[in-house]
Amino acid sequence: MEWPTSIWFWISAYAVVINILAYTAMAADKSSAKKGKRRIPEKRLFTIALLGGALGMFIGMQRLRHKTKHLSFRLLLPLFILGHMVLLGLLIYPIL
C-alpha cells in the first residue's frame, strides 16, 4: 500500500487532526476548570487555534460554553477562522 501523494489529502488530514485536538483541548480545559485542577494556558489554546484549530476550538467554545465571556476568544477565534479561509482560498486560487 502506498501513501497518498495528493497535497489536498495531507491538508485535509492535518485540518481534521488539528481541529479534533483543539476541540479536545477546550473540553479538557473545561473539565479542569470544573474540578479546580491545573488549566491549559490561554497562550497554548491560542497557539493551537492559530496553527489551524480555530474552527474546532470555536465549536468547542460554543458547545461546551467555555471561554464564551472572554472577549479575546470571541474576537480572535473568528479572525483566525477567516484567516485560515483566506489562506486556503489562496492555495486554491493563487493571485499570481
Buried (B, 14 or more C-beta within 10 A) or exposed (E): EEEEEEEEEEEEEEBEEBBEBBBBBBBBBBEEEEEEEEBBEEEEBBEBBBBBBBBBBBBBBEEBEBBEEEEEBEEBBEEBBEEBEEEEEEEEEEEE
